[in-house]
Amino acid sequence: MGNTLSFGGALGLFASSYMPACNLSLRTQEEYSRDLDDLAGFLRRLGIDDWAAVTLAYLEAFMAELERRGLKPSTCRRRVFAI
């Protein structure tokens, strides 16, 4: 796999290292984790299992999916921050 990082590995590092270092509240950490899990699930459904393969087009497709789901704009903005 070289220098690639799986979704699970990356999300684990984000949750255990990055978020606590930023002093994010527990609620924000939980929301960001859910948001990123949702993104990872979306990408897996498209056959993407490696962060290195994620492009802007995939992220735009994810945001369009969130709009199709009828999520509030504030929820969509939070998901962009999490990404």
Secondary structure, DSSP 8 states (H G I E B T S, - for coil): -TT--BHHHHHHHIIIIIHHHTT--HHHHHHHHHHHHHHHHHHHHTT--BGGG--HHHHHHHHHHHHHTT--HHHHHHHHHH-
